[in-house]
Amino acid sequence: MLDNELRDAVRSLCARYGEDYWQAHDRDRTYPEAFVRDLTQAGYLSCLIPEAYGGAGLGLREACAIMEEINRSGANSAACHAQMYTMGTVLRHGSEEQKRRWLPGIAAGELRLQAFAVTEADAGSDTTRIATFAERRGDRYVVTGRKIFISRVQHSDLMVLLARTTPLDRVEKRTGGLSVFVVDLREAGDALRVVPVETMINHETNELFFDGLEIPAENRIGEEGKGFSYILGGMNAERILLGSESVGDAHYFIDRAARYAGEREVFGRPIGQNQGIQFPLARAYIRTRAAAALRDEAVALYDAGAPCGAEANMCKLTASEAAWEAANAAMDTFGGYGLASEYGIERKFREARLYLVAPVSNNMVLAHVGQHVLGLPRSF
Ligand SMILES: Cc1cc2nc3c(=O)[nH]c(=O)nc-3n(C[C@H](O)[C@H](O)[C@H](O)COP(=O)(O)OP(=O)(O)OC[C@H]3O[C@@H](n4cnc5c(N)ncnc54)[C@H](O)[C@@H]3O)c2cc1C
């Protein structure tokens, strides 16, 4: 499918879910099940799975186009985006047996792999300090610890988990001794307690308490102790994909605000004639195009299998800032109506704010570029 055809197809699916649909879920804090089911059945969420395992075998470029169009339509892809990048860990580092076990089910829409558990309260952005521990006992691992802000757990069958398998004080490098597992949430029972965390957006996110959760050793991805390097590749894909969602958000704000600015008349002329309204929208548009160009650069490197850590990070920062600039310009354009729920701007405004913080906060992006691109001393 050509890029434009793919974008058109995603747009027409999203058009079935208008502002009313998203507002109702936002108000009731409910999961947009019908939307996610439709996207899954259309094959969009498994587009990165190779054809040999039942997927469409597309590249990250197409996945980015899908996410951008979803957010540009006014939808909230945070309800389902994780399937795109969590699966990458299985794809790149899973054994043939593991791929055959999980990927066809995901591609067929029978299995959901929507949850990715890394963050812990006591570690924060310093991922190597996570303390959730998976202890090997015979043919199983027994997990104890807790995680915070783990999204979509209640709407997923499987979850990718990063846990320590060697204590921090016994590893040579801080990034060592971490391992990745696929947890079957349907079998977790009482050993995993899920406590929802309320946030300012409709985002099913949770605190997790592991109390002796048993995971079969055959669910460990790759080698024990090398999990950190495995999830880094996935994190680059995540940053590029979420950067694309921010590009979509930015366009959502600019599309709507430009239309409104042309229609709304105050003092006998369209408000868009005033430079105070027009210029912030033009500036946000330019920044959005720049973010999309950076995204395209990152995606080309990723799809070619080349290193893209810096580009993925820069894409995420630039796009999230462009979306936030566009969000504020739209708020100003809509005046009081920007704050009225009916117009949708305030909902998207809240949703767009998340991307400055997650999946990695922009300060961490600046630290990465300062250290790894500019060669400056490590700042933490
Ligand atoms: C709605 C939502 C959904 C999420 N979903 C998931 C999920 O599904 N899975 C998952 O694993 N995580 C998830 N997260 C967690 C998210 O990735 C983290 O919140 C994010 O990485 C920041 O970590 P933190 O909140 O612990 O902030 P902290 O690490 O406590 O940082 C707080 C602030 O201090 C700054 N800071 C800290 N250290 C430095 C430094 N050395 N230099 C400069 N600034 C610094 C940070 O940039 C940030 O601005 C989610 C978060 C939210 C809010």
The ligand as an SDF file (V2000), in Angstrom:
LIG
                    3D

 53 58  0  0  0  0  0  0  0  0999 V2000
    0.2100    8.6380   31.8130 C   0  0  0  0  0  0  0  0  0  0  0  0
    1.5200    7.9460   31.9120 C   0  0  0  0  0  0  0  0  0  0  0  0
    1.6980    6.7030   31.3200 C   0  0  0  0  0  0  0  0  0  0  0  0
    2.9040    6.0190   31.4580 C   0  0  0  0  0  0  0  0  0  0  0  0
    3.0130    4.7460   30.9400 N   0  0  0  0  0  0  0  0  0  0  0  0
    4.1320    4.0160   31.2070 C   0  0  0  0  0  0  0  0  0  0  0  0
    4.2160    2.6360   30.8250 C   0  0  0  0  0  0  0  0  0  0  0  0
    3.2820    2.0900   30.2160 O   0  0  0  0  0  0  0  0  0  0  0  0
    5.3210    1.9360   31.1670 N   0  0  0  0  0  0  0  0  0  0  0  0
    6.3560    2.4930   31.8500 C   0  0  0  0  0  0  0  0  0  0  0  0
    7.3170    1.7940   32.1340 O   0  0  0  0  0  0  0  0  0  0  0  0
    6.3190    3.8150   32.2280 N   0  0  0  0  0  0  0  0  0  0  0  0
    5.2290    4.5790   31.9220 C   0  0  0  0  0  0  0  0  0  0  0  0
    5.1670    5.8950   32.3180 N   0  0  0  0  0  0  0  0  0  0  0  0
    6.2560    6.4730   33.0950 C   0  0  0  0  0  0  0  0  0  0  0  0
    7.0670    7.5370   32.3420 C   0  0  0  0  0  0  0  0  0  0  0  0
    7.8910    6.9050   31.3960 O   0  0  0  0  0  0  0  0  0  0  0  0
    7.8650    8.3190   33.4070 C   0  0  0  0  0  0  0  0  0  0  0  0
    6.9150    9.0870   34.1370 O   0  0  0  0  0  0  0  0  0  0  0  0
    8.9040    9.2050   32.7920 C   0  0  0  0  0  0  0  0  0  0  0  0
    9.9130    8.4330   32.2200 O   0  0  0  0  0  0  0  0  0  0  0  0
    9.5410   10.1290   33.8460 C   0  0  0  0  0  0  0  0  0  0  0  0
    9.9130    9.3990   34.9950 O   0  0  0  0  0  0  0  0  0  0  0  0
    9.4300    9.8760   36.4390 P   0  0  0  0  0  0  0  0  0  0  0  0
    7.9920   10.1740   36.3590 O   0  0  0  0  0  0  0  0  0  0  0  0
    9.8690    8.8970   37.4510 O   0  0  0  0  0  0  0  0  0  0  0  0
   10.1690   11.2590   36.6650 O   0  0  0  0  0  0  0  0  0  0  0  0
   11.4990   11.5250   37.5040 P   0  0  0  0  0  0  0  0  0  0  0  0
   12.5990   10.6240   37.0280 O   0  0  0  0  0  0  0  0  0  0  0  0
   11.1730   11.5270   38.9460 O   0  0  0  0  0  0  0  0  0  0  0  0
   11.8740   12.9930   37.0290 O   0  0  0  0  0  0  0  0  0  0  0  0
   11.1190   14.1390   37.4510 C   0  0  0  0  0  0  0  0  0  0  0  0
   11.6450   15.3530   36.7230 C   0  0  0  0  0  0  0  0  0  0  0  0
   13.0420   15.5420   37.0560 O   0  0  0  0  0  0  0  0  0  0  0  0
   13.7990   15.5760   35.8640 C   0  0  0  0  0  0  0  0  0  0  0  0
   15.1100   14.9670   36.1010 N   0  0  0  0  0  0  0  0  0  0  0  0
   15.3970   13.8500   36.8140 C   0  0  0  0  0  0  0  0  0  0  0  0
   16.7320   13.6200   36.7790 N   0  0  0  0  0  0  0  0  0  0  0  0
   17.2720   14.5860   35.9980 C   0  0  0  0  0  0  0  0  0  0  0  0
   18.6010   14.8890   35.5700 C   0  0  0  0  0  0  0  0  0  0  0  0
   19.6510   14.1380   35.9060 N   0  0  0  0  0  0  0  0  0  0  0  0
   18.7930   15.9670   34.7710 N   0  0  0  0  0  0  0  0  0  0  0  0
   17.7460   16.7620   34.4230 C   0  0  0  0  0  0  0  0  0  0  0  0
   16.4730   16.5380   34.8030 N   0  0  0  0  0  0  0  0  0  0  0  0
   16.2380   15.4600   35.5770 C   0  0  0  0  0  0  0  0  0  0  0  0
   13.0060   14.7780   34.8440 C   0  0  0  0  0  0  0  0  0  0  0  0
   13.3680   15.1360   33.5320 O   0  0  0  0  0  0  0  0  0  0  0  0
   11.5720   15.1860   35.2060 C   0  0  0  0  0  0  0  0  0  0  0  0
   11.2830   16.4050   34.5860 O   0  0  0  0  0  0  0  0  0  0  0  0
    3.9760    6.6240   32.1660 C   0  0  0  0  0  0  0  0  0  0  0  0
    3.8040    7.8890   32.7300 C   0  0  0  0  0  0  0  0  0  0  0  0
    2.6060    8.5370   32.6200 C   0  0  0  0  0  0  0  0  0  0  0  0
    2.4430    9.8790   33.3020 C   0  0  0  0  0  0  0  0  0  0  0  0
  1  2  1  0
  2  3  1  0
  2 52  2  0
  3  4  2  0
  4  5  1  0
  4 50  1  0
  5  6  2  0
  6  7  1  0
  6 13  1  0
  7  8  2  0
  7  9  1  0
  9 10  1  0
 10 11  2  0
 10 12  1  0
 12 13  2  0
 13 14  1  0
 14 15  1  0
 14 50  1  0
 15 16  1  0
 16 17  1  0
 16 18  1  0
 18 19  1  0
 18 20  1  0
 20 21  1  0
 20 22  1  0
 22 23  1  0
 23 24  1  0
 24 25  2  0
 24 26  1  0
 24 27  1  0
 27 28  1  0
 28 29  2  0
 28 30  1  0
 28 31  1  0
 31 32  1  0
 32 33  1  0
 33 34  1  0
 33 48  1  0
 34 35  1  0
 35 36  1  0
 35 46  1  0
 36 37  1  0
 36 45  1  0
 37 38  2  0
 38 39  1  0
 39 40  1  0
 39 45  2  0
 40 41  1  0
 40 42  2  0
 42 43  1  0
 43 44  2  0
 44 45  1  0
 46 47  1  0
 46 48  1  0
 48 49  1  0
 50 51  2  0
 51 52  1  0
 52 53  1  0
M  END
$$$$
